[in-house]
Amino acid sequence: MTLVDDALLEVLGSSAVTAARAATEVPDPLAPARPAGSTHAERALLARSVLRRAELSARRAPGATGEEKLLPVPEELSGLLPFGGLQRGTAVVVDGSTSLLLALLSEASRTGAWTAMVGFPRLGVLAAAEAGIDLGRVALVPSPGPDAAAAVAALLDGIDVVVVGPQAALTDADRRRLTSRARERGNLLVAAQPWAGAHVVLTVRAGTWSGMDQGAGYLRRRRLTVERSGRAGAARSIERQVELPLRAHAVKNPRQVEKTPPGLRLVG
């Protein structure tokens, strides 16, 4: 099951769409068996197609040098990162808050970075939009199954930011290989699961809610205590207070997002 935009369907072609839909249909006991390995081939085709679409849109080779090595983050979160931004070619862990993860990626997405999210079957598209994510530049692979490592590796070949969710089944060896691939390709790997050797680890230690009538009414904002650890520039542990949602990306009228979908279509 993969969520893609309308323009990407032209790249996938009718055969790939048919194959993806067939993968989710109830099997007919009288129908001939499908060839072995077809599921892997279909997912690999979808991943490569997403990659090709992103490269054509960006009109540049994967990776970056110079000033482009840092992907921007909202000013309120820059103090959590050793260089004030998300460094390409590294692995970053965000543990304990999907809202913090989306907020961290919002500025890079808003300024044109492509994002792929693998293994987030319950990710809310409206929540992503409210956080400031540009849904027109997002590819979702909610349930990669046993091919998670292959899907992430293929996406790292050209997608600016690849996010690995809790439902992406990976071994420690897979994580090491994917970290090396992100470094070689110059793209960012973000994990919402334990990731040995991550360059930056952001861990939410505590959180409190606030809202109308000291929180007794609607809960509108959440203050998080975030601890940063990691390697190299992030080796010195620090702790910061972060309030979400970020005011710069707050959606004044959430219904407007619902009425103007970004042209995404569910395949499968």
Phi and psi in degrees as a GROMACS rama.xvg file:
@    title "Ramachandran Plot"
@    xaxis  label "Phi"
@    yaxis  label "Psi"
@TYPE xy
-136.235  135.937  THR-2
-100.323  121.271  LEU-3
-133.369  165.56  VAL-4
-88.3199  166.836  ASP-5
-60.8138  -40.3946  ASP-6
-63.7668  -31.2154  ALA-7
-68.2974  -27.4899  LEU-8
-60.1566  -32.3302  LEU-9
-65.189  -33.8809  GLU-10
-72.7209  -39.6076  VAL-11
-63.79  -40.7692  LEU-12
83.8204  158.533  GLY-13
-64.9925  -34.8903  SER-14
-65.2849  -39.9131  SER-15
-68.9851  -39.0778  ALA-16
-64.4543  -44.1539  VAL-17
-59.9942  -43.0016  THR-18
-64.2193  -40.7196  ALA-19
-66.0982  -40.0185  ALA-20
-66.4339  -39.3655  ARG-21
-63.1056  -28.6607  ALA-22
-67.4455  -21.024  ALA-23
-105.515  -4.09242  THR-24
-79.0315  152.195  GLU-25
-68.4145  126.63  VAL-26
-66.3204  141.363  PRO-27
-89.5891  119.497  ASP-28
-61.7201  -21.6426  PRO-29
-91.455  -10.0739  LEU-30
-80.2908  150.211  ALA-31
-62.5344  148.6  PRO-32
-65.5887  146.046  ALA-33
-78.6023  150.843  ARG-34
-62.182  143.423  PRO-35
-62.0687  139.964  ALA-36
85.3136  2.36954  GLY-37
-67.3736  -34.375  SER-38
-60.8486  -44.7738  THR-39
-61.7366  -42.8925  HIS-40
-64.7231  -40.3198  ALA-41
-64.4705  -44.7181  GLU-42
-67.1684  -37.8968  ARG-43
-64.7641  -39.2071  ALA-44
-63.4023  -43.5077  LEU-45
-62.2888  -43.4153  LEU-46
-63.0185  -44.3716  ALA-47
-65.2384  -35.0693  ARG-48
-67.1274  -41.9407  SER-49
-59.5847  -44.2282  VAL-50
-59.7768  -46.8612  LEU-51
-62.4065  -41.6255  ARG-52
-62.2927  -42.6908  ARG-53
-64.6494  -41.9613  ALA-54
-64.9324  -40.3527  GLU-55
-65.7632  -38.5088  LEU-56
-67.8016  -43.63  SER-57
-75.8285  -25.8555  ALA-58
55.1714  43.8762  ARG-59
-153.395  161.223  ARG-60
-72.8356  153.393  ALA-61
-58.3089  150.303  PRO-62
87.3934  172.799  GLY-63
-157.422  162.323  ALA-64
-132.497  171.589  THR-65
63.5966  -137.413  GLY-66
-64.2483  -25.6062  GLU-67
-72.8761  -4.88331  GLU-68
-65.2416  -22.6847  LYS-69
-104.723  123.801  LEU-70
-87.574  135.631  LEU-71
-71.1241  153.369  PRO-72
-129.776  159.828  VAL-73
-56.2282  144.761  PRO-74
-56.0322  -35.0177  GLU-75
-65.1136  -19.7508  GLU-76
-107.597  -4.29904  LEU-77
-62.9808  -29.4684  SER-78
-68.2739  -13.7202  GLY-79
-80.5755  -14.7368  LEU-80
-112.38  140.968  LEU-81
-61.7825  -28.2638  PRO-82
-112.854  10.6823  PHE-83
77.7921  5.83094  GLY-84
-159.216  178.279  GLY-85
-89.9168  117.986  LEU-86
-85.55  123.759  GLN-87
-60.6237  151.235  ARG-88
80.8953  10.7498  GLY-89
-123.063  170.572  THR-90
-114.806  131.317  ALA-91
-123.924  135.919  VAL-92
-108.984  133.098  VAL-93
-120.378  109.267  VAL-94
-113.422  121.89  ASP-95
106.341  -4.04431  GLY-96
-160.105  111.416  SER-97
-68.5679  -32.3996  THR-98
-62.1258  -41.91  SER-99
-64.9122  -40.0865  LEU-100
-60.7522  -47.9689  LEU-101
-63.9669  -40.9344  LEU-102
-64.0948  -37.9822  ALA-103
-63.3302  -34.0188  LEU-104
-91.2537  -7.57548  LEU-105
-62.7278  -42.4092  SER-106
-68.938  -40.6106  GLU-107
-62.648  -41.2662  ALA-108
-65.6302  -42.9094  SER-109
-63.9001  -30.8991  ARG-110
-92.7573  9.99326  THR-111
115.819  -2.30875  GLY-112
-73.4561  139.663  ALA-113
-83.2586  142.844  TRP-114
-130.41  134.966  THR-115
-118.402  133.856  ALA-116
-119.599  117.049  MET-117
-114.395  126.019  VAL-118
84.4702  32.8696  GLY-119
-121.213  71.5088  PHE-120
-64.0358  -21.8652  PRO-121
-111.017  17.3298  ARG-122
-64.5044  129.596  LEU-123
-86.0974  119.286  GLY-124
-65.0845  -38.095  VAL-125
-64.6587  -40.8478  LEU-126
-62.704  -38.8678  ALA-127
-64.0385  -42.9239  ALA-128
-64.3854  -40.6485  ALA-129
-64.6414  -30.9764  GLU-130
-75.2738  -13.4645  ALA-131
107.531  7.43668  GLY-132
-73.829  134.277  ILE-133
-81.7031  102.882  ASP-134
-65.682  -20.4199  LEU-135
-69.6786  -12.2298  GLY-136
-121.771  32.6427  ARG-137
-121.838  134.107  VAL-138
-115.707  129.002  ALA-139
-109.596  129.699  LEU-140
-122.518  82.5515  VAL-141
-62.481  -42.1781  PRO-142
-130.465  83.6228  SER-143
-73.9462  -12.278  PRO-144
62.8377  -146.402  GLY-145
-71.7642  -7.08808  PRO-146
-98.0819  21.7079  ASP-147
-59.2431  -44.9947  ALA-148
-61.943  -42.1348  ALA-149
-66.8336  -39.7263  ALA-150
-65.5261  -45.3101  ALA-151
-63.7796  -42.2706  VAL-152
-61.1373  -43.1134  ALA-153
-65.0135  -40.6363  ALA-154
-68.7811  -33.5584  LEU-155
-65.9349  -15.8055  LEU-156
-68.0535  -17.6678  ASP-157
-156.959  -17.3319  GLY-158
-77.9987  135.966  ILE-159
-60.1288  -46.4434  ASP-160
-130.262  123.107  VAL-161
-115.416  119.767  VAL-162
-104.745  127.46  VAL-163
-105.146  115.505  VAL-164
-88.0401  179.364  GLY-165
-68.1331  -20.3772  PRO-166
-94.7125  10.6558  GLN-167
-92.105  109.11  ALA-168
-78.659  113.356  ALA-169
-133.853  148.671  LEU-170
-93.7791  168.953  THR-171
-61.4467  -36.5603  ASP-172
-64.7034  -39.649  ALA-173
-59.2489  -44.3399  ASP-174
-63.692  -41.0347  ARG-175
-63.6611  -43.1797  ARG-176
-65.45  -39.8092  ARG-177
-69.64  -36.0175  LEU-178
-62.2209  -42.841  THR-179
-64.1742  -38.3492  SER-180
-66.952  -41.2866  ARG-181
-61.4395  -40.5422  ALA-182
-64.5426  -42.4972  ARG-183
-67.6253  -39.5192  GLU-184
-84.2255  -16.2707  ARG-185
74.7866  27.4686  GLY-186
-114.293  166.214  ASN-187
-98.3609  134.43  LEU-188
-111.604  122.68  LEU-189
-119.708  130.551  VAL-190
-119.71  138.174  ALA-191
-108.24  35.8601  ALA-192
-150.129  162.48  GLN-193
-54.769  137.831  PRO-194
-145.676  98.4609  TRP-195
-62.4532  135.912  ALA-196
84.2338  8.83315  GLY-197
-62.705  143.87  ALA-198
-74.4934  -36.9689  HIS-199
-134.053  133.616  VAL-200
-124.423  119.445  VAL-201
-107.97  116.083  LEU-202
-118.273  124.092  THR-203
-80.9752  117.302  VAL-204
-92.887  -30.6349  ARG-205
-159.773  161.99  ALA-206
-156.313  143.081  GLY-207
-130.192  146.735  THR-208
-100.136  153.892  TRP-209
-142.844  158.597  SER-210
179.989  -155.537  GLY-211
-64.5386  142.328  MET-212
55.8748  50.052  ASP-213
55.6036  33.3728  GLN-214
93.6877  -4.06092  GLY-215
-74.8497  -22.2829  ALA-216
-93.4697  -132.601  GLY-217
-72.2989  134.059  TYR-218
-82.4975  116.855  LEU-219
-111.964  -30.9789  ARG-220
-137.287  153.154  ARG-221
-132.415  129.629  ARG-222
-99.7168  124.222  ARG-223
-111.322  143.37  LEU-224
-100.613  114.955  THR-225
-114.787  127.633  VAL-226
-103.131  133.081  GLU-227
-107.937  133.784  ARG-228
-141.633  -177.406  SER-229
146.81  -146.761  GLY-230
-122.467  168.243  ARG-231
50.3481  -117.922  ALA-232
-64.4026  -17.9293  GLY-233
-102.006  10.1798  ALA-234
-64.9583  -31.9272  ALA-235
-80.2073  117.172  ARG-236
-70.9326  135.252  SER-237
-133.862  166.145  ILE-238
-136.043  134.751  GLU-239
-134.177  154.696  ARG-240
-98.6908  130.455  GLN-241
-128.246  134.975  VAL-242
-111.497  126.348  GLU-243
-120.423  149.584  LEU-244
-73.1449  156.208  PRO-245
-66.9009  134.618  LEU-246
-62.4578  -32.3298  ARG-247
-65.8881  -24.1562  ALA-248
-115.946  12.8445  HIS-249
-65.2593  137.464  ALA-250
-92.9692  116.735  VAL-251
-67.2168  -36.3802  LYS-252
-129.639  91.9823  ASN-253
-57.0549  -28.1086  PRO-254
-64.1612  -27.4584  ARG-255
-63.305  -34.6459  GLN-256
-66.6306  -40.7998  VAL-257
-66.5807  -33.8178  GLU-258
-81.4069  -17.0026  LYS-259
-126.289  73.8134  THR-260
-63.3958  154.111  PRO-261
-82.749  15.0924  PRO-262
81.7558  27.3946  GLY-263
-86.7332  147.994  LEU-264
-133.39  137.159  ARG-265
-86.7057  123.863  LEU-266
-106.088  118.52  VAL-267
